[in-house]
């Protein structure tokens, strides 16, 4: 396990511990101190996520879990809508906006959640063959790392991309059906 994988794997346990610590200290003198620690670590995690989001499969899954939780939170916040006041037009406008926000939040949760379900609760695709080509999807920094194995294109993390690009070995990979990321790799002898 690389350092990037370890840091990414510790993200959701940190969220749970931070929420518990903030909840337990909410009415004490320790709350500002705990709040500063949680804020500093959260900013560090967000910074690492922005720059190293494709460095580990754990980070890729963290992003999908985060998007699903964000989508559910966006949709759920509209359920606490106060009573509508004003003319029928004002009520219709507020209700239409509420429906739009719920649909957008639900769509985001569906997109990310579906990807997680397909990756982790269904059987993975198995591809066996030689690495034909390794490239980035575009010239930007946020580009996906792509590899063609036996004529099929899959996404890989940064460290795996660097190894496969350099050596182009014969491999057997297990690919998630939702995200199309390589989860398991086995190097084959020629």
C-alpha positions in Angstrom: 0.0 0.0 0.0 1.5 3.3 -1.0 1.3 6.5 1.0 -1.4 7.9 -1.3 -3.5 4.8 -0.9 -3.1 4.9 2.9 -4.1 8.6 3.1 -7.1 8.0 0.8 -8.2 4.9 2.7 -8.2 6.9 6.0 -10.5 9.6 4.7 -13.9 8.2 5.6 -12.8 6.9 9.0 -11.4 10.5 9.6 -14.8 11.9 8.7 -16.6 9.6 11.1 -14.1 10.4 13.9 -14.2 14.1 13.2 -18.0 14.2 13.3 -18.1 12.2 16.6 -15.4 14.5 18.1 -17.3 17.6 17.1 -20.6 16.2 18.3 -19.2 15.2 21.7 -17.4 18.6 22.3 -20.2 20.8 20.9 -21.0 22.5 24.2 -17.5 22.5 25.8 -14.5 24.7 25.9 -12.6 22.2 23.7 -14.9 22.7 20.8 -12.9 25.6 19.2 -9.7 23.6 19.5 -11.2 20.4 18.0 -12.9 22.5 15.3 -9.6 24.0 14.3 -7.9 20.6 14.1 -10.8 19.2 12.0 -10.7 22.2 9.7 -7.0 22.0 9.2 -7.1 18.2 8.4 -10.1 18.7 6.1 -8.3 21.4 4.1 -5.3 19.2 3.8 -7.5 16.3 2.6 -9.3 18.5 0.0 -5.9 19.9 -1.2 -4.5 16.4 -1.6 -7.7 15.2 -3.4 -7.5 18.1 -5.9 -3.9 17.3 -6.8 -3.7 13.5 -6.3 -7.2 12.3 -7.1 -6.0 9.7 -9.6 -3.1 8.4 -7.5 -5.0 5.5 -5.9 -8.1 3.5 -6.5 -9.1 4.4 -2.9 -9.1 8.1 -3.9 -11.2 7.4 -7.0 -13.7 5.6 -4.8 -13.6 8.4 -2.2 -14.6 10.9 -4.9 -17.5 8.7 -5.9 -18.7 8.2 -2.3 -18.3 12.0 -1.7 -20.4 12.8 -4.8 -23.1 10.3 -3.7 -23.2 11.8 -0.2 -23.2 15.3 -1.6 -26.1 14.5 -4.0 -28.1 13.0 -1.1 -27.4 16.0 1.1 -28.5 18.4 -1.7 -31.7 16.5 -2.2 -32.3 16.1 1.5 -31.8 19.7 2.3 -34.9 20.6 0.3 -37.0 18.4 2.5 -36.7 20.9 5.3 -38.3 23.6 3.1 -40.3 26.1 5.3 -44.0 26.7 4.5 -44.5 28.6 1.3 -46.0 32.1 1.5 -47.1 34.7 -1.0 -49.1 34.6 -4.2 -49.6 31.4 -6.1 -46.8 32.5 -8.5 -44.3 32.8 -5.6 -45.4 29.4 -4.3 -45.0 27.8 -7.7 -41.6 29.4 -8.3 -40.3 28.2 -4.9 -41.8 24.7 -5.4 -40.3 24.5 -8.9 -36.9 25.4 -7.6 -37.2 22.9 -4.8 -38.1 20.2 -7.3 -35.2 21.1 -9.6 -32.7 21.0 -6.7 -34.1 17.6 -5.5 -33.8 16.3 -9.1 -30.2 17.6 -9.5 -29.1 16.2 -6.1 -30.8 12.8 -6.9 -29.1 12.7 -10.3 -25.7 13.3 -8.8 -26.3 10.6 -6.1 -27.6 8.2 -8.8 -24.5 8.8 -11.1 -22.0 8.3 -8.3 -23.9 5.6 -6.5 -24.6 3.6 -9.6 -20.9 3.6 -10.4 -20.0 2.3 -6.9 -22.7 -0.4 -7.0 -21.5 -1.6 -10.4 -17.9 -1.6 -9.3 -18.3 -3.3 -6.0 -21.5 -5.4 -6.0 -21.3 -6.9 -9.5 -18.7 -9.2 -11.0 -15.8 -7.4 -12.6 -14.7 -7.6 -16.2 -11.6 -9.7 -16.7 -9.3 -8.7 -19.6 -6.2 -10.7 -20.4 -3.5 -9.6 -22.9 -0.6 -7.3 -23.7 -0.7 -3.6 -23.1 -1.0 -2.1 -26.5 -0.9 1.6 -25.7 -0.9 3.9 -22.7 -2.0 7.6 -23.0 -3.8 10.5 -21.3 -7.3 11.4 -22.4 -6.4 15.1 -23.0 -3.7 17.6 -22.3 -5.1 19.0 -19.1 -3.8 18.1 -15.6 -7.2 16.5 -14.8 -6.9 14.0 -17.6 -7.7 10.3 -17.2 -4.9 7.8 -17.6 -6.0 5.2 -20.2 -4.5 1.9 -21.2 -5.5 -0.4 -24.1 -5.2 -4.0 -23.2 -6.1 -6.6 -25.8 -8.1 -4.0 -27.8 -10.1 -2.7 -24.8 -9.6 0.7 -23.2 -9.6 0.9 -19.4 -8.7 3.6 -16.9 -5.8 3.3 -14.5 -4.3 5.2 -11.6 -1.2 7.2 -11.9 1.4 4.7 -10.5 -0.1 1.9 -12.5 -0.1 4.0 -15.7 3.6 4.8 -15.2 4.5 1.1 -14.9 2.3 0.0 -17.8 3.5 2.8 -20.1 7.1 2.0 -19.5 7.1 -1.8 -19.7 3.9 -2.7 -21.7 3.7 -6.2 -20.1 1.2 -9.0 -20.7 -1.4 -8.6 -17.9 -4.6 -10.0 -16.6 -6.8 -7.2 -15.1 -10.1 -7.0 -13.3 -12.0 -3.9 -14.3 -15.0 -2.3 -12.5 -18.1 -2.3 -14.6 -19.2 1.2 -13.5 -16.0 3.3 -13.5 -14.0 1.2 -15.9 -11.0 1.5 -13.5 -8.6 -1.4 -13.0 -9.0 -2.8 -9.5 -6.7 -5.9 -9.7 -3.7 -6.6 -11.9 -1.7 -9.7 -12.4 1.4 -9.7 -14.5 1.7 -12.7 -16.9 4.9 -14.3 -18.1 5.5 -14.2 -21.8 
